[in-house]
Amino acid sequence: MILGWLSRAFDRAPHAGRPFASSDANSAVVRLRFGDRRRGQPERQRQPHTADGVDRPVVIVFGVQPPPINGMSVVNAVIAEQVADRSCRVVIADISPRDTSGIRYHARRVGRVLMALARIAGPVEPQRTLYAAVDSGWGILYTIAAVAVGRICGSRLILHYHTADYVRRRRRLCTTLVWFAGAEAHHVLASASMTKQFGINYPRARLFLPVHNTAFVPADPPKSRHGKRPLTLGLLSNLTRAKGLDAAINTAVALAERNCPCRLILGGPVLDPAADAAIARGRDVLGNRLELRGPISGTAKEKFFADIDVFLFATTYRHETQSLVVPEAMSHAVPVIAYAHGFVAELLDDGGGVLVDPSADFADEAIPTLETWSAYPRLLDEAGRIARERFVALRRHAEGQLTELLRLCAADTRTPEFGDNRADIADAAGKR
């Protein structure tokens, strides 16, 4: 009853009626942060108008920005950069508390959220969009607050979901978010199947756009690998059991015990003592054949993918969607062996690697393929070529989806791909 009353109240809130304007003028980017501007760097001046005097569209990007580097922050950064290229004024409402922890973590994050809410609340521009990355767990409460304020103040709402947990089953907090957002909000998910499942679980949501995660991965040609070497396995992620750390180590150890020459390179932060213990156990067997590189990005990430032959991704993380790191590996012509968990299978079901049943032992299922690739390098090269071709095909389709999302952020237009999808979702629900 309370949600219904609030929703009706929000429906009476002012909404911008005229189309978004566009021009060729340079875009401005404004960051809402607590003293994060670098010393000696001039503050970017706000430019509310284009060169011909027409009001700019304003796009507020609400969510975490790098660092830390994870799938959500990378996507937010890409959206902010590419929307700014479309003659919009982008306000980056970065709610990341950075590398703080404990009480300081929560206090700093709440402070950043309050600062972002103040910007969303005003000043009221007639052409304003709130693009909000939907957080997982209790963090969705921050998204709900931003969406509620944005809707009251008449912003167009675009919600981008980076967790499969809200898709696979109906969650009360996500139901609350959809209620606050209203029927005119736009919901962005990583695939058509995720979109349909989300729409079945949350009937109030009506407007959808699937944007594949490959859209956010550069399509640069892969670097050549250097000479002969032992089969080199890799994992790049937050290094936890749920993200596949233990399975990757167990696989490398099992290969070594079967006298198959191999190495294992781990990239990403070690997040808990259990991960430290797992790495120590792996080093007892592998010695210097287990390399820990820590958090990596930029050229260090390029080198990581050039240094490995196979990417292992035995994730059981409950929020996993398609991930970004799997298409990144494929883009570098690195075949992937992964659990068919979350929506990762959508990336590999037509080639690019090997899918493992999540109920099976990952190492037992991966070892026969790895031994074959170690013994027959041409088969490994062929698997890498297929992975790259699969990535290119997926990304070609995803580029059009990303273009539609950017147009939605920057202009008041509807396209055939981004409309009321309830009929399709009702059909899908009836077939269950």
C-alpha positions as MATLAB code, in Angstrom:
seq = 'MILGWLSRAFDRAPHAGRPFASSDANSAVVRLRFGDRRRGQPERQRQPHTADGVDRPVVIVFGVQPPPINGMSVVNAVIAEQVADRSCRVVIADISPRDTSGIRYHARRVGRVLMALARIAGPVEPQRTLYAAVDSGWGILYTIAAVAVGRICGSRLILHYHTADYVRRRRRLCTTLVWFAGAEAHHVLASASMTKQFGINYPRARLFLPVHNTAFVPADPPKSRHGKRPLTLGLLSNLTRAKGLDAAINTAVALAERNCPCRLILGGPVLDPAADAAIARGRDVLGNRLELRGPISGTAKEKFFADIDVFLFATTYRHETQSLVVPEAMSHAVPVIAYAHGFVAELLDDGGGVLVDPSADFADEAIPTLETWSAYPRLLDEAGRIARERFVALRRHAEGQLTELLRLCAADTRTPEFGDNRADIADAAGKR';
ca = [
       0.000    0.000    0.000;
       2.811    2.394    0.906;
       4.659    1.601   -2.318;
       1.500    2.158   -4.333;
       0.879    5.545   -2.711;
       4.480    6.616   -3.318;
       4.318    5.444   -6.911;
       1.157    7.475   -7.562;
       2.768   10.484   -5.905;
       5.826   10.110   -8.130;
       3.615    9.851  -11.201;
       2.456   13.391  -10.401;
       6.062   14.624  -10.271;
       7.209   16.971  -13.074;
       8.682   15.320  -16.163;
      10.580   16.945  -18.978;
       8.355   17.044  -22.011;
      10.554   18.261  -24.820;
      13.087   16.158  -26.710;
      16.723   16.141  -25.748;
      18.856   18.530  -27.779;
      22.141   17.616  -29.431;
      24.963   19.595  -31.003;
      28.588   19.352  -32.026;
      29.943   21.318  -29.085;
      32.516   19.817  -26.770;
      31.128   18.034  -23.746;
      31.864   18.779  -20.120;
      32.386   16.216  -17.388;
      31.757   17.097  -13.755;
      32.823   14.776  -10.941;
      31.142   14.730   -7.552;
      33.899   13.640   -5.156;
      35.315   14.527   -1.793;
      38.501   16.389   -2.693;
      39.661   13.870   -5.291;
      40.722   16.436   -7.885;
      44.455   16.125   -8.473;
      46.699   18.955   -7.422;
      47.575   21.328  -10.220;
      44.712   20.105  -12.398;
      42.261   22.886  -13.294;
      38.663   22.181  -12.473;
      36.513   21.598  -15.549;
      34.112   24.488  -16.014;
      30.431   23.736  -16.270;
      29.082   24.353  -19.762;
      25.287   24.206  -19.610;
      24.822   25.308  -23.236;
      26.215   24.269  -26.596;
      27.942   26.622  -28.991;
      24.637   27.590  -30.622;
      22.984   28.316  -27.272;
      20.894   25.157  -27.099;
      20.625   23.479  -23.701;
      22.808   20.399  -23.313;
      21.313   17.150  -22.128;
      22.561   16.371  -18.630;
      23.350   12.753  -17.786;
      24.075   11.811  -14.166;
      26.030    8.547  -13.952;
      25.347    7.127  -10.496;
      27.545    4.254   -9.281;
      31.106    3.203   -8.566;
      33.943    4.376  -10.808;
      37.450    2.882  -11.032;
      39.248    2.275   -8.792;
      38.454   -0.374   -7.729;
      38.427   -2.084  -11.102;
      35.522   -4.481  -11.469;
      32.870   -5.142  -14.076;
      30.429   -2.536  -12.791;
      32.972    0.270  -12.421;
      34.437   -0.397  -15.881;
      30.992   -0.260  -17.517;
      30.140    2.962  -15.642;
      33.365    4.556  -16.852;
      32.691    3.542  -20.468;
      29.143    4.908  -20.314;
      30.323    8.239  -18.863;
      33.046    8.635  -21.482;
      30.919    7.723  -24.489;
      27.877    9.730  -23.417;
      30.154   12.768  -23.004;
      31.251   12.261  -26.610;
      27.620   12.826  -27.645;
      27.573   16.491  -26.628;
      26.074   15.822  -23.223;
      27.175   17.278  -19.928;
      28.004   14.247  -17.772;
      27.903   14.414  -13.990;
      29.787   11.485  -12.467;
      28.235   10.638   -9.098;
      30.988    8.303   -7.910;
      29.899    6.457   -4.749;
      33.005    4.282   -4.427;
      34.655    4.588   -0.985;
      37.956    3.469   -2.571;
      40.173    1.213   -0.471;
      38.763    2.056    2.936;
      37.335   -0.608    5.238;
      35.236   -1.038    8.368;
      33.295    1.920    9.740;
      35.260    4.333    7.583;
      34.148    2.431    4.459;
      30.454    2.804    5.268;
      30.774    6.381    6.502;
      32.588    7.484    3.367;
      30.175    5.683    1.089;
      27.141    7.200    2.809;
      28.770   10.621    2.444;
      29.310   10.082   -1.273;
      25.733    8.876   -1.733;
      24.319   11.916    0.078;
      26.436   14.174   -2.117;
      25.121   12.406   -5.218;
      21.515   12.652   -4.009;
      21.924   16.401   -3.535;
      23.064   16.743   -7.161;
      20.243   14.534   -8.455;
      17.748   16.701   -6.542;
      18.804   19.945   -8.175;
      19.177   22.233   -9.900;
      16.348   20.954  -12.081;
      17.327   20.850  -15.761;
      14.595   20.220  -18.342;
      16.764   17.632  -20.121;
      18.185   15.273  -17.540;
      18.739   11.528  -17.383;
      19.772    9.496  -14.374;
      21.784    6.431  -15.385;
      22.105    4.249  -12.281;
      24.132    1.057  -11.956;
      22.094   -1.232   -9.697;
      24.236   -2.387   -6.802;
      24.084   -5.885   -5.326;
      23.175   -6.907   -1.777;
      22.274   -4.128    0.619;
      23.950   -1.648   -1.718;
      20.728   -1.615   -3.730;
      19.312    0.665   -1.011;
      21.581    3.429   -2.338;
      20.223    2.831   -5.841;
      16.642    2.964   -4.536;
      17.355    6.312   -2.875;
      18.885    7.737   -6.058;
      16.011    6.501   -8.221;
      13.383    7.846   -5.812;
      14.963   11.311   -5.773;
      15.506   11.234   -9.519;
      11.912   10.346  -10.230;
      10.528   13.001   -7.878;
      12.661   15.592   -9.679;
      11.547   14.471  -13.139;
      14.689   12.740  -14.399;
      14.457   10.068  -17.040;
      15.585    6.806  -15.433;
      17.893    4.142  -16.860;
      18.755    1.226  -14.556;
      21.638   -1.082  -15.519;
      21.736   -4.423  -13.682;
      25.075   -6.134  -13.004;
      23.887   -9.021  -10.862;
      22.201  -12.278  -11.822;
      20.752  -12.758   -8.347;
      17.926  -10.271   -9.012;
      17.250  -11.921  -12.368;
      17.048  -15.597  -11.428;
      14.572  -15.038   -8.605;
      12.315  -12.268   -7.383;
      13.893  -10.252   -4.584;
      11.988   -7.854   -2.338;
      14.550   -5.082   -2.548;
      14.638   -5.242   -6.329;
      10.824   -5.269   -6.384;
      10.966   -2.081   -4.289;
      13.432   -0.543   -6.751;
      11.183   -1.307   -9.713;
       8.181    0.196   -7.859;
      10.064    3.399   -7.105;
      11.333    3.620  -10.679;
       7.845    3.360  -12.193;
       6.608    2.069  -15.519;
       8.559    4.649  -17.563;
      11.990    3.566  -16.317;
      14.271    1.733  -18.705;
      15.951   -1.486  -17.579;
      19.254   -2.604  -19.113;
      20.451   -6.206  -18.801;
      23.246   -8.196  -20.430;
      21.194  -10.477  -22.675;
      17.745  -11.195  -24.084;
      17.304  -14.198  -21.807;
      18.132  -12.098  -18.738;
      15.686   -9.457  -19.933;
      12.816  -11.929  -20.296;
      13.488  -13.570  -16.950;
      13.698  -10.173  -15.238;
      10.429   -9.058  -16.795;
       8.652  -12.196  -15.603;
       9.864  -11.661  -12.035;
       9.104   -7.921  -12.006;
       5.870   -7.304  -13.963;
       5.868   -3.544  -13.315;
       9.021   -3.146  -15.433;
       8.030   -2.487  -19.047;
      10.921   -0.967  -20.996;
      14.020   -3.075  -21.622;
      17.237   -3.095  -23.600;
      19.717   -5.987  -23.657;
      23.324   -4.752  -23.927;
      25.837   -7.566  -24.169;
      28.951   -7.255  -22.009;
      31.216   -7.602  -25.061;
      30.179   -4.030  -25.929;
      32.423   -2.812  -23.100;
      35.519   -4.806  -24.130;
      38.003   -3.257  -26.617;
      38.212   -5.050  -29.958;
      41.951   -4.488  -30.442;
      43.725   -7.388  -32.192;
      45.459   -9.768  -29.762;
      49.195   -9.647  -29.250;
      51.303  -12.557  -30.477;
      52.586  -15.005  -27.895;
      56.288  -15.519  -27.368;
      57.820  -18.855  -28.404;
      57.422  -22.221  -26.758;
      56.535  -22.463  -23.081;
      54.740  -24.768  -20.665;
      50.964  -24.635  -20.826;
      50.146  -21.445  -18.919;
      46.817  -21.135  -17.118;
      45.408  -17.832  -15.901;
      42.780  -16.373  -13.592;
      42.048  -12.651  -13.343;
      39.433  -11.660  -10.788;
      38.914  -10.856   -7.144;
      40.782  -13.848   -5.779;
      38.234  -15.738   -3.707;
      36.867  -19.262   -3.639;
      33.552  -18.086   -5.133;
      35.419  -16.535   -8.071;
      37.218  -19.795   -8.836;
      40.565  -19.382   -7.083;
      40.594  -22.796   -5.393;
      39.455  -24.560   -8.560;
      42.172  -22.896  -10.650;
      44.876  -23.863   -8.153;
      43.545  -27.415   -7.856;
      43.580  -27.749  -11.645;
      47.184  -26.582  -11.955;
      48.283  -28.833   -9.087;
      46.521  -31.840  -10.625;
      48.214  -31.211  -13.973;
      51.613  -30.957  -12.311;
      51.029  -34.218  -10.431;
      50.230  -35.873  -13.778;
      53.622  -34.690  -15.081;
      52.055  -32.188  -17.479;
      54.273  -29.081  -17.646;
      52.207  -26.067  -16.640;
      52.207  -22.681  -14.946;
      49.491  -20.671  -13.236;
      49.311  -16.860  -13.247;
      46.884  -15.172  -10.851;
      45.808  -11.565  -11.286;
      43.641   -9.524   -8.949;
      43.450   -8.634   -5.272;
      43.551  -11.317   -2.561;
      40.465  -10.550   -0.512;
      40.493  -12.888    2.465;
      42.715  -15.196    4.571;
      41.188  -18.275    2.919;
      42.538  -17.071   -0.430;
      45.995  -16.549    1.099;
      45.891  -20.102    2.448;
      44.832  -21.539   -0.926;
      47.686  -19.738   -2.694;
      50.154  -21.003   -0.079;
      48.956  -24.586   -0.623;
      49.385  -24.175   -4.355;
      52.915  -22.853   -3.961;
      53.843  -25.897   -1.861;
      53.400  -27.987   -5.016;
      53.989  -25.545   -7.862;
      56.710  -23.370   -6.348;
      57.656  -20.530   -8.687;
      55.327  -21.962  -11.332;
      52.532  -20.158   -9.473;
      52.833  -16.417  -10.037;
      50.757  -13.834   -8.163;
      50.611  -10.464   -9.942;
      48.061   -8.659   -7.775;
      45.626   -6.038   -9.122;
      46.411   -5.270  -12.767;
      45.020   -2.975  -15.451;
      46.074   -1.257  -18.663;
      49.303   -2.571  -20.171;
      49.769   -4.997  -17.266;
      46.441   -6.608  -18.173;
      47.475   -6.813  -21.821;
      50.668   -8.570  -20.760;
      48.690  -10.957  -18.540;
      46.590  -12.173  -21.454;
      49.656  -12.381  -23.721;
      51.386  -14.550  -21.099;
      48.625  -17.141  -20.679;
      47.298  -19.896  -22.959;
      44.028  -20.830  -21.226;
      41.742  -18.812  -18.966;
      40.091  -20.684  -16.089;
      36.854  -19.295  -14.656;
      35.230  -21.665  -12.178;
      32.983  -19.001  -10.700;
      30.137  -19.852   -8.338;
      29.582  -16.204   -7.381;
      25.835  -15.726   -6.976;
      25.802  -12.300   -8.635;
      27.688  -13.458  -11.754;
      26.108  -12.394  -15.047;
      28.266  -12.830  -18.162;
      31.338  -11.300  -16.523;
      33.672   -8.956  -18.388;
      36.836  -10.966  -17.940;
      35.600  -13.927  -20.016;
      34.993  -11.814  -23.154;
      38.295  -10.051  -22.428;
      40.089  -13.404  -22.578;
      38.243  -14.303  -25.783;
      39.181  -10.949  -27.312;
      42.851  -11.895  -26.787;
      42.323  -15.268  -28.517;
      42.583  -17.112  -25.208;
      40.178  -20.057  -24.920;
      38.167  -20.276  -21.706;
      37.240  -23.208  -19.498;
      34.411  -22.074  -17.235;
      31.581  -23.262  -15.078;
      28.212  -22.854  -16.814;
      27.166  -20.608  -13.932;
      25.077  -17.450  -14.024;
      24.888  -16.398  -17.668;
      28.507  -17.212  -18.592;
      27.301  -20.076  -20.794;
      25.806  -17.539  -23.225;
      29.339  -16.475  -24.148;
      30.701  -19.958  -24.859;
      27.736  -21.989  -26.075;
      28.760  -21.546  -29.743;
      32.519  -21.873  -29.268;
      35.319  -20.083  -27.528;
      36.055  -22.640  -24.853;
      34.680  -25.427  -22.726;
      31.719  -25.302  -20.341;
      31.732  -27.398  -17.164;
      28.647  -28.440  -15.225;
      28.738  -26.473  -11.934;
      27.878  -29.656  -10.012;
      30.998  -31.422  -11.319;
      34.572  -31.183  -10.048;
      36.172  -28.462  -12.167;
      39.686  -29.910  -12.225;
      38.483  -33.408  -13.183;
      36.499  -31.996  -16.106;
      39.169  -29.552  -17.297;
      42.239  -31.800  -17.182;
      41.502  -33.973  -20.278;
      41.117  -30.853  -22.448;
      44.199  -29.203  -20.962;
      46.328  -32.311  -21.493;
      45.195  -32.460  -25.107;
      46.005  -28.794  -25.697;
      49.406  -29.252  -24.032;
      50.253  -32.250  -26.230;
      48.877  -30.721  -29.452;
      49.611  -26.968  -29.581;
      47.867  -26.642  -32.945;
      44.587  -27.603  -31.300;
      45.203  -24.924  -28.657;
      45.863  -22.357  -31.390;
      42.659  -23.393  -33.141;
      40.688  -23.028  -29.892;
      42.134  -19.531  -29.486;
      41.181  -18.600  -33.039;
      37.601  -19.771  -32.464;
      37.447  -17.802  -29.199;
      38.510  -14.621  -30.999;
      36.008  -15.175  -33.834;
      33.232  -15.789  -31.332;
      34.126  -12.560  -29.501;
      34.164  -10.537  -32.731;
      30.731  -11.857  -33.708;
      29.258  -11.114  -30.270;
      30.768   -7.656  -30.141;
      29.537   -6.729  -33.610;
      25.983   -7.331  -32.414;
      26.630   -5.661  -29.051;
      27.888   -2.454  -30.666;
      24.403   -1.762  -32.000;
      22.901   -2.395  -28.564;
      25.370    0.012  -26.939;
      24.555    2.636  -29.565;
      20.872    2.381  -28.648;
      21.723    2.784  -24.956;
      23.844    5.872  -25.637;
      21.077    7.352  -27.793;
      18.637    6.751  -24.986;
      20.909    8.578  -22.540;
      21.479   11.515  -24.874;
      18.186   11.907  -26.748;
      14.471   11.547  -26.180;
      13.980    8.953  -28.911;
      12.466    5.510  -28.993;
      13.742    2.827  -31.313;
      12.141   -0.476  -32.285;
      14.709   -2.282  -30.145;
      13.921   -0.273  -27.034;
      10.215   -0.154  -26.408;
       7.503   -1.768  -24.350;
       8.564   -5.433  -24.193;
       5.760   -6.746  -22.004;
       4.105   -8.734  -24.813;
       7.267  -10.734  -25.523;
       7.791  -11.367  -21.823;
       4.172  -12.457  -21.340;
       4.663  -14.964  -24.169;
       7.797  -16.285  -22.507;
       5.997  -16.615  -19.159;
       3.126  -18.508  -20.823;
       5.526  -21.064  -22.274;
       6.875  -22.008  -18.840;
];
